[in-house]
Amino acid sequence: MTVSTHQSSRTAVPTEEDTTLAKKSSQTLASYVRDNDAYRTIVVQDNAISETVTIPAVAFHLLVDILTQMAQGNAVTLIPVHAELTTQEAADILNVSRPYLVGLLESGEIPYRKVGTRRRVRYQDLLDYKNKIDTLRMQALDELTAQAQELDMGYK
């Protein structure tokens, strides 16, 4: 699992044992997910020591989502929405080259700030841009599909 925050970062890809345990855990915890709860109380046990912990329901849902992804063998990255990313980190998230991302920044497509000579991109701004271009791509795809159907190109 990969956890990235401002202060620290930890990278680990789930092992086969982790994947198996995550599958069982996610299935068990998913049965306790309720949309109207404000919090969930869980019992954490370590050897003979047992402790009851109350966590926000949102965090409980996130834990189930993380375990579900791990059960599929996927690494998971947690990034706070207020985090600032380097241009390489931002390019990796968009799956584009760093020079292409810098072009987007310089053209004003994505807001950024400079720290000395380095550019920093807010994660939320990156998500906003990604959502915008994904919406535009889906609209273009819908238009192409409609045109193909109008021209009877074998798509129904």
C-alpha positions as CSV (number, residue, x, y, z in Angstrom):
1,M,0.0,0.0,0.0
2,T,1.2,3.5,-0.7
3,V,0.4,6.3,1.6
4,S,1.4,9.8,0.6
5,T,1.0,12.8,2.8
6,H,2.8,16.1,3.3
7,Q,5.0,14.9,6.1
8,S,5.7,11.2,5.2
9,S,5.3,8.6,2.6
10,R,5.3,4.9,2.8
11,T,5.3,2.5,-0.2
12,A,4.4,-1.1,-0.1
13,V,2.7,-3.4,-2.7
14,P,0.4,-5.9,-1.1
15,T,1.8,-9.4,-0.8
16,E,-0.3,-12.5,-1.7
17,E,-0.9,-12.9,2.1
18,D,-2.0,-9.3,2.4
19,T,-4.3,-9.7,-0.6
20,T,-6.0,-12.8,1.0
21,L,-6.4,-11.1,4.4
22,A,-7.6,-7.9,2.8
23,K,-10.3,-9.8,0.8
24,K,-11.6,-11.4,4.0
25,S,-11.4,-8.2,6.0
26,S,-13.1,-6.1,3.4
27,Q,-16.0,-8.5,3.1
28,T,-16.5,-8.6,6.8
29,L,-16.3,-4.9,7.3
30,A,-18.4,-4.2,4.3
31,S,-21.3,-5.9,6.0
32,Y,-21.2,-3.2,8.7
33,V,-21.3,-0.3,6.3
34,R,-24.4,1.9,6.8
35,D,-24.9,5.2,5.0
36,N,-26.7,6.9,7.8
37,D,-24.2,6.3,10.6
38,A,-22.0,9.2,11.8
39,Y,-19.4,6.9,13.4
40,R,-18.5,3.2,13.8
41,T,-17.0,1.6,16.8
42,I,-14.5,-1.2,16.3
43,V,-12.5,-3.4,18.6
44,V,-8.7,-3.5,18.0
45,Q,-7.0,-6.5,19.5
46,D,-3.2,-7.1,19.8
47,N,-2.3,-10.3,21.6
48,A,-4.1,-10.1,25.0
49,I,-4.7,-6.3,24.8
50,S,-8.1,-5.2,23.4
51,E,-9.2,-1.6,22.9
52,T,-12.5,-0.1,21.5
53,V,-12.0,2.7,19.0
54,T,-14.6,5.0,17.6
55,I,-13.9,6.4,14.1
56,P,-15.9,8.6,11.7
57,A,-18.1,6.6,9.4
58,V,-16.4,8.3,6.4
59,A,-13.0,6.8,7.6
60,F,-14.7,3.4,8.1
61,H,-15.9,3.5,4.5
62,L,-12.5,4.6,3.3
63,L,-10.9,1.6,5.2
64,V,-13.3,-0.8,3.4
65,D,-12.4,0.8,0.1
66,I,-8.7,0.5,0.8
67,L,-9.0,-3.2,1.8
68,T,-11.1,-3.9,-1.3
69,Q,-8.4,-2.4,-3.6
70,M,-5.7,-4.4,-1.7
71,A,-7.8,-7.6,-2.1
72,Q,-7.5,-7.0,-5.9
73,G,-3.7,-6.7,-5.5
74,N,-3.7,-3.0,-6.1
75,A,-1.4,-0.5,-4.3
76,V,-3.3,2.4,-2.8
77,T,-2.3,6.0,-2.5
78,L,-3.9,8.4,0.0
79,I,-3.3,12.1,-0.8
80,P,-4.9,14.9,1.2
81,V,-6.8,17.2,-1.2
82,H,-4.9,20.2,0.1
83,A,-1.5,18.5,-0.6
84,E,0.9,20.2,-3.0
85,L,2.6,18.0,-5.6
86,T,5.7,18.3,-7.6
87,T,5.3,18.5,-11.4
88,Q,6.5,14.9,-11.7
89,E,4.0,13.7,-9.1
90,A,1.2,15.6,-10.9
91,A,2.3,14.3,-14.3
92,D,2.3,10.7,-12.9
93,I,-1.3,11.1,-11.7
94,L,-2.5,12.4,-15.1
95,N,-0.4,9.8,-16.8
96,V,1.3,12.4,-19.0
97,S,5.0,13.5,-19.4
98,R,6.4,16.2,-17.1
99,P,7.1,18.6,-20.0
100,Y,3.4,18.2,-21.2
101,L,2.2,19.0,-17.6
102,V,4.5,22.0,-17.4
103,G,2.9,23.2,-20.7
104,L,-0.5,22.9,-19.1
105,L,0.7,24.9,-16.1
106,E,2.3,27.6,-18.2
107,S,-0.8,28.0,-20.4
108,G,-3.0,28.5,-17.3
109,E,-5.0,25.2,-17.7
110,I,-4.0,24.2,-14.2
111,P,-3.2,26.6,-11.4
112,Y,0.1,26.4,-9.7
113,R,2.5,28.3,-7.5
114,K,6.2,28.6,-7.4
115,V,8.4,27.7,-4.4
116,G,11.7,29.3,-5.4
117,T,12.2,28.0,-8.9
118,R,10.0,24.9,-8.4
119,R,6.4,24.6,-9.4
120,R,3.8,23.1,-7.0
121,V,0.3,21.9,-8.0
122,R,-2.5,21.5,-5.5
123,Y,-4.0,18.1,-5.7
124,Q,-7.5,19.5,-5.7
125,D,-6.7,21.7,-8.7
126,L,-5.3,18.6,-10.5
127,L,-8.5,16.7,-9.7
128,D,-10.6,19.6,-11.0
129,Y,-8.6,19.6,-14.2
130,K,-8.9,15.8,-14.6
131,N,-12.6,15.9,-14.0
132,K,-13.0,18.7,-16.6
133,I,-11.1,16.9,-19.3
134,D,-12.8,13.6,-18.5
135,T,-16.1,15.3,-19.0
136,L,-15.0,16.8,-22.3
137,R,-13.7,13.4,-23.5
138,M,-17.0,11.7,-22.6
139,Q,-19.0,14.4,-24.5
140,A,-16.7,14.0,-27.6
141,L,-17.2,10.2,-27.4
142,D,-21.0,10.6,-27.1
143,E,-20.9,12.9,-30.2
144,L,-18.8,10.4,-32.2
145,T,-21.1,7.6,-31.2
146,A,-24.2,9.6,-32.3
147,Q,-22.5,10.4,-35.6
148,A,-21.6,6.7,-36.2
149,Q,-25.2,5.7,-35.5
150,E,-26.6,8.4,-37.8
151,L,-24.3,7.2,-40.6
152,D,-25.3,3.6,-40.0
153,M,-21.6,2.5,-39.5
154,G,-22.6,-0.8,-37.9
155,Y,-23.0,0.6,-34.3
156,K,-26.3,0.3,-32.6
